[in-house]
Amino acid sequence: PPPPPPPPPPPPFFFQAEDVIRPLVRSRGLGDVYKRQAEWSSRYYHYPLGEIISYFFPPSLRKGKEAKFRESKYLELTSKGSFLEEETLTRAPSQQKLISILKDKKEMTLKSAQAFGISNAAVNGLIEKGFVNRFSRELSPYKKLENKQLSSPKQLNPEQNKAVNAIKKAKDKNITYLLDGITGSGKTEVYLQAIQEIVNEGKQALILIPEIGLAPQAEERFREYFGDRVMSFHSAKNEREKVDAWLGASRGLVDIIIGTRSSVFLPMKNLGIIVVDEEHDLSFKQMEKFRYSARDMALYRAKLEKIPVVLASATPSLETLKNVKEEKYEVLKLNKRATGANLPTYHAVDLKGKELHEGLSKELLEATQTELDKGNQVLIFLNRRGYAPSMICKACGWISNCDRCDALMTVHKNPLKLHCHHCEAQKPYPSKCPSCGSDDFLTYGFGTERVEEFLRGHFPDTKTLRIDSDSTRKKESLNEYFDEIKKGEPIILLGTQLLAKGHHFPNVTLVGIIDADSGLFSADFRGSERVAQLMTQVAGRAGSCLLYTSDAADEGLGVDLGGRRII
């Protein structure tokens, strides 16, 4: 009989995936989960497989460097050197001194030898003679600390206890929970206590946060419970810190990993749970190159790992609410504030026909002064950085359009420049109009710099802190701002969405939202949803809230989101 026909060749994509991924994951110690996650991502997001693989490695490893912690050079005696009589080196006192120290300490770093006054020439001489051996050792920044006093878990209310117990029962099961709690209901405490039992079993937890600004506060809180085996991972880290975090996660040297969207690609030795905090946030979506949603990637990774996922939010996204309605997710509700505080009250101020001072109404200025006189703190929210959104020539009508795209260039005063916030193009502030040569310009609109300038003049006796991506470029600047806020002194906080999410400001009693309804008229078809979420989140930073909008507020603004109505 004729031989059976050969089996059909595998599809080109899977053939390519095996050829490309297998040697990479083996050489770097990555498991089958990451190979499958890369394959799925390439199919789902229609993006080249090779570029997706690069996201699993920090920049220095992509460049071909070894996956090692920082190394230090050590010196030790060889068997020949251990029997050497020190008196034979009387003519070389530095070498004699080094032999004596090594016989006493067994080994020492090369830097320590230099501190004892022993030169490199003396060290090299002993190495050439075969008396001393030089070797390198990795220095891991993660150490298991014992007998450290850690914070005890807080007392939970019945709603929180129910949520914690439900998450604990889902160990080793792929169940997705929506932790839907109002602002201040203690969502962080719920998943923190649920994680504690999982970590005690030797597993790891991945916490995804939307903004880099939330990392210091979250890291500090988790260290109170879990000690120093907590690390953060985000784009503000340098290359060395990223490699250390990558190695710490992959070797199981850390228990808790707190990071932004890129940390969803971190290889972890024994992952036990994934938490996506503020799951509705747009920051979890990457909008350039490989366009992916970290929330969706986390859900698929949890499916591969067979572990639970907790999606936490006070304003869940509409697709998450739909999945709850279809019983794909289980919902855990928190309807009461953990401290027993009242929910914020909302006041929509109609600005039609009223005099404004850089976007601030008389009502808001009076309420701000009242709260400051009581010794409280006030938060003014404006999601627009810079000094002014546009500049125009009074003589000919020239407008500061970006040369690279159709957007208007924003005026910045510190330093003085024009900056496009869409394509990041920058150019110097013009001294003369490029069209007619006039030097008479007008700036339209207001940003955080302009409002800050007015607030400093209107409230000269009160410190005003502007917190946005321009004022927090330095590595420790955000921590310095938070330390200033923690002092509890009367202060005005002016900022963008860096201040709107997840922060705990116990002394803030008033929040003012400038130009609140502007998002309703954006090109985003989900604009009303985004506005409702942002209002709820920023209002949750305070016990009372004065919310005011532009002229569209004459009949009130209504945004319905999952049964919560925000006016």
VOKOL-129411 format. One record per residue (C-alpha): x, y, z. Coordinates in steps of 0.05 Angstrom, whole numbers, padded with zeros to 5 digits, always signed. Example, Ala and Ser with C-alpha at 12.3 -4.5 7.8 and 13.67 -1.06 7.14 Angstrom:
<nodes>
+00246-00090+00156+00273-00021+00143
</nodes>
This chain:
<nodes>
+00000+00000+00000+00024+00071-00011+00054+00106+00050+00007+00152+00089+00012+00226+00070+00056+00269+00114+00022+00312+00167+00007+00383+00146+00059+00435+00167+00042+00479+00227+00015+00548+00213+00071+00598+00199+00055+00640+00261+00063+00583+00311+00125+00557+00275+00155+00626+00282+00134+00633+00355+00169+00568+00374+00232+00586+00337+00237+00656+00366+00212+00648+00437+00239+00581+00459+00314+00598+00459+00299+00665+00491+00257+00640+00548+00306+00583+00562+00367+00629+00562+00334+00678+00610+00299+00627+00654+00228+00646+00634+00175+00592+00636+00121+00568+00589+00070+00618+00617+00108+00677+00588+00115+00643+00520+00040+00632+00517+00026+00703+00541+00071+00731+00486+00037+00688+00433-00032+00709+00456-00013+00783+00459+00015+00780+00388-00050+00749+00362-00098+00792+00403-00064+00859+00392-00037+00844+00321+00034+00864+00339+00101+00832+00320+00119+00775+00366+00193+00794+00372+00178+00864+00397+00128+00837+00448+00182+00790+00475+00227+00851+00489+00175+00877+00539+00190+00818+00585+00261+00843+00596+00289+00908+00625+00328+00954+00577+00398+00930+00597+00381+00857+00585+00353+00875+00517+00422+00904+00501+00455+00837+00517+00480+00848+00588+00480+00791+00637+00421+00782+00685+00460+00794+00749+00455+00837+00810+00510+00888+00822+00576+00852+00832+00632+00867+00881+00703+00841+00876+00730+00800+00934+00798+00774+00955+00813+00708+00989+00875+00666+01004+00891+00606+00960+00914+00541+00991+00985+00562+00975+00975+00630+01008+00945+00601+01072+01011+00565+01087+01054+00626+01070+01096+00653+01127+01085+00728+01134+01159+00739+01152+01179+00722+01081+01145+00787+01057+01183+00836+01102+01207+00873+01041+01135+00882+01017+01097+00909+01078+01031+00921+01039+01030+00849+01015+01048+00825+01085+00991+00866+01114+00940+00838+01064+00961+00766+01079+00953+00779+01153+00883+00809+01145+00860+00752+01099+00884+00699+01149+00842+00733+01201+00779+00751+01160+00781+00695+01108+00758+00744+01053+00750+00819+01041+00727+00865+00986+00777+00899+00941+00750+00967+00964+00764+00947+01036+00835+00930+01018+00844+00999+00988+00815+01029+01051+00870+00994+01091+00921+01028+01047+00938+00967+01004+00949+00987+00932+00925+00950+00870+00998+00936+00852+01008+00898+00918+00943+00858+00906+00962+00841+00834+01031+00819+00857+01002+00768+00906+00953+00744+00853+01010+00732+00803+01049+00693+00856+00987+00650+00868+00978+00670+00941+00913+00708+00933+00852+00695+00890+00805+00750+00864+00732+00734+00850+00665+00769+00840+00601+00760+00879+00530+00785+00866+00503+00831+00920+00428+00821+00925+00391+00882+00952+00336+00837+00979+00347+00802+01045+00301+00763+01090+00294+00806+01153+00277+00770+01217+00247+00795+01282+00226+00861+01251+00167+00895+01284+00111+00898+01232+00043+00932+01236-00015+00889+01258-00076+00885+01212-00130+00937+01223-00199+00918+01249-00246+00908+01190-00320+00922+01186-00369+00866+01165-00367+00886+01091-00291+00885+01090-00288+00818+01126-00335+00787+01076-00293+00811+01018-00227+00787+01050-00255+00717+01064-00281+00711+00992-00213+00728+00963-00178+00680+01010-00223+00622+00989-00202+00633+00916-00130+00612+00926-00105+00570+00868-00169+00585+00829-00177+00633+00770-00234+00677+00796-00240+00751+00779-00268+00795+00834-00292+00866+00825-00279+00902+00891-00330+00958+00882-00326+01006+00940-00339+01080+00949-00280+01126+00960-00253+01117+01030-00286+01049+01040-00219+01014+01055-00209+00975+00990-00133+00976+01000-00139+00946+01069-00183+00890+01041-00135+00865+00988-00076+00879+01034-00102+00830+01086-00123+00780+01032-00052+00782+01004-00021+00771+01073-00045+00699+01077-00022+00684+01006+00047+00713+01020+00053+00673+01084+00047+00610+01041+00110+00630+01003+00075+00661+00943+00081+00729+00911+00032+00785+00896+00031+00834+00838-00003+00902+00850-00016+00944+00788-00026+01019+00800-00043+01071+00747+00007+01126+00764+00079+01129+00785+00058+01181+00837+00020+01127+00875+00081+01082+00882+00116+01115+00942+00053+01116+00984+00033+01045+00966+00104+01019+00977+00107+01052+01046+00040+01021+01067+00059+00951+01044+00127+00955+01079+00090+00965+01144+00058+00896+01135+00111+00857+01097+00177+00889+01115+00231+00903+01064+00212+00847+01015+00170+00898+00976+00193+00932+00913+00165+00979+00860+00176+00977+00785+00161+01034+00738+00193+01078+00684+00223+01127+00735+00272+01073+00758+00342+01073+00727+00370+01013+00689+00405+00983+00750+00342+00988+00792+00300+00956+00737+00348+00897+00732+00347+00888+00808+00271+00889+00808+00268+00839+00750+00317+00792+00785+00282+00799+00852+00215+00781+00822+00240+00723+00778+00282+00691+00834+00228+00698+00887+00268+00746+00930+00211+00794+00939+00140+00781+00962+00103+00843+00937+00114+00878+00870+00080+00945+00861+00084+00974+00791+00052+01010+00733+00027+00977+00670+00096+00951+00647+00102+00908+00710+00050+00860+00682+00107+00830+00641+00152+00817+00701+00171+00743+00708+00153+00719+00778+00175+00654+00810+00111+00637+00847+00056+00687+00832-00005+00678+00877-00051+00737+00864-00057+00799+00819-00091+00864+00842-00108+00919+00791-00121+00982+00832-00165+01035+00799-00180+00985+00744-00220+01037+00705-00161+01083+00695-00140+01101+00624-00066+01098+00644-00069+01022+00641-00074+01028+00566-00009+01041+00527-00023+01088+00470+00041+01082+00429+00080+01026+00396+00053+00962+00428-00017+00985+00446-00043+00940+00501-00087+00943+00563-00049+00921+00626-00115+00903+00659-00133+00854+00604-00062+00826+00602-00066+00815+00677-00132+00777+00669-00101+00731+00616-00038+00720+00657-00080+00701+00718-00117+00651+00674-00051+00619+00654-00025+00619+00726-00093+00595+00754-00094+00650+00807-00147+00701+00829-00151+00773+00804-00179+00831+00843-00203+00892+00803-00211+00949+00853-00246+01014+00837-00296+01064+00864-00318+01078+00792-00313+01013+00753-00309+01017+00677-00371+01001+00637-00341+00937+00607-00325+00912+00677-00397+00926+00700-00421+00888+00639-00378+00828+00657-00407+00830+00727-00477+00832+00699-00461+00771+00655-00433+00736+00718-00363+00730+00689-00337+00769+00750-00358+00765+00822-00373+00831+00855-00353+00850+00927-00389+00913+00949-00364+00963+01001-00419+01015+01013-00393+01048+01076-00331+01089+01090-00282+01051+01135-00274+01111+01182-00348+01124+01187-00340+01192+01153-00396+01221+01111-00393+01221+01035-00374+01287+01001-00429+01334+00980-00429+01362+00910-00445+01433+00890-00449+01453+00817-00436+01527+00809-00464+01560+00747-00412+01608+00721-00455+01641+00668-00450+01717+00675-00403+01713+00735-00335+01744+00743-00278+01693+00745-00207+01700+00770-00164+01653+00727-00222+01604+00726-00237+01611+00800-00306+01635+00822-00323+01679+00881-00358+01619+00915-00296+01576+00911-00249+01631+00936-00294+01645+00996-00300+01571+01013-00225+01562+01006-00213+01620+01055-00263+01591+01104-00229+01522+01105-00159+01552+01111-00182+01594+01170-00204+01529+01204-00134+01500+01195-00154+01452+01140-00124+01438+01072-00156+01452+01004-00147+01416+00938-00157+01453+00872-00161+01406+00812-00147+01427+00741-00128+01373+00691-00088+01421+00647-00015+01435+00659+00025+01495+00634+00009+01569+00637-00041+01577+00580-00067+01528+00526-00056+01577+00469-00023+01642+00447-00047+01692+00394-00017+01754+00361-00062+01815+00372-00039+01848+00308-00049+01794+00256-00084+01736+00291-00026+01687+00287-00039+01626+00332+00015+01582+00365+00000+01519+00325+00048+01460+00329+00092+01451+00267+00088+01375+00273+00014+01364+00287-00051+01403+00287-00053+01417+00362-00042+01484+00396+00024+01493+00432+00016+01506+00507+00052+01565+00538+00098+01547+00596+00130+01600+00640+00180+01559+00680+00220+01552+00637+00191+01600+00585+00175+01559+00523+00120+01531+00477+00105+01458+00487+00058+01412+00448+00027+01362+00497+00006+01316+00440+00071+01302+00402+00118+01332+00456+00149+01382+00407+00180+01443+00439+00207+01510+00416+00228+01576+00448+00177+01628+00467+00176+01677+00408+00199+01748+00421+00164+01771+00357+00106+01744+00316+00133+01700+00261+00078+01726+00215+00078+01802+00223+00136+01817+00271+00092+01846+00326+00111+01832+00399+00040+01842+00426+00014+01773+00446-00047+01748+00484-00051+01682+00522-00118+01648+00524-00143+01599+00576-00109+01577+00639-00066+01520+00663-00038+01499+00731+00020+01550+00726-00028+01608+00715-00075+01587+00771-00016+01577+00817+00007+01648+00803-00061+01676+00821-00069+01633+00884-00001+01655+00911-00022+01728+00903-00093+01719+00930-00072+01677+00990-00003+01705+01007-00002+01676+01077-00016+01604+01055+00032+01558+01019+00009+01535+00950+00037+01470+00923+00031+01456+00848+00036+01381+00835+00036+01360+00762+00083+01323+00714+00124+01388+00704+00136+01402+00778+00153+01329+00795+00207+01314+00744+00261+01305+00797+00264+01235+00827+00246+01253+00899+00204+01315+00887+00138+01278+00894+00158+01248+00961+00179+01317+00986+00110+01344+00967+00075+01288+01004+00119+01299+01066+00097+01372+01065+00024+01352+01060+00031+01302+01118+00050+01358+01166-00023+01377+01167-00012+01452+01162-00062+01495+01123-00042+01490+01051-00071+01495+00980-00057+01435+00935-00063+01451+00862-00054+01394+00813-00075+01350+00756-00097+01277+00758-00032+01260+00796-00072+01281+00858-00138+01250+00838-00125+01176+00848-00115+01134+00909-00080+01185+00954-00099+01193+01027-00103+01266+01048-00138+01266+01116-00133+01342+01126-00164+01360+01059-00236+01382+01071-00252+01419+01007-00241+01402+00934-00252+01450+00877-00255+01424+00806-00241+01476+00753-00275+01471+00685-00306+01405+00706-00351+01396+00645-00298+01406+00591-00289+01331+00583-00361+01324+00561-00345+01360+00496-00282+01321+00479-00273+01277+00418-00273+01215+00463-00339+01178+00456-00330+01156+00529-00320+01228+00552-00380+01230+00598-00357+01165+00632-00287+01192+00642-00314+01258+00671-00358+01220+00720-00301+01176+00742-00253+01234+00751-00303+01275+00791-00317+01218+00838-00244+01201+00847-00220+01272+00861-00280+01287+00906-00262+01225+00947-00199+01260+00972-00243+01304+01017-00300+01303+01066-00337+01359+01029-00332+01380+00957-00348+01443+00919-00353+01424+00846-00362+01478+00795-00366+01477+00719-00369+01524+00660-00430+01556+00629-00460+01487+00613-00478+01481+00687-00538+01528+00684-00585+01469+00686-00539+01421+00722-00497+01364+00694-00519+01293+00703-00474+01232+00691-00500+01163+00707-00448+01110+00722-00470+01042+00748-00526+01070+00791-00484+01128+00820-00508+01196+00797-00459+01254+00800-00485+01325+00794
</nodes>
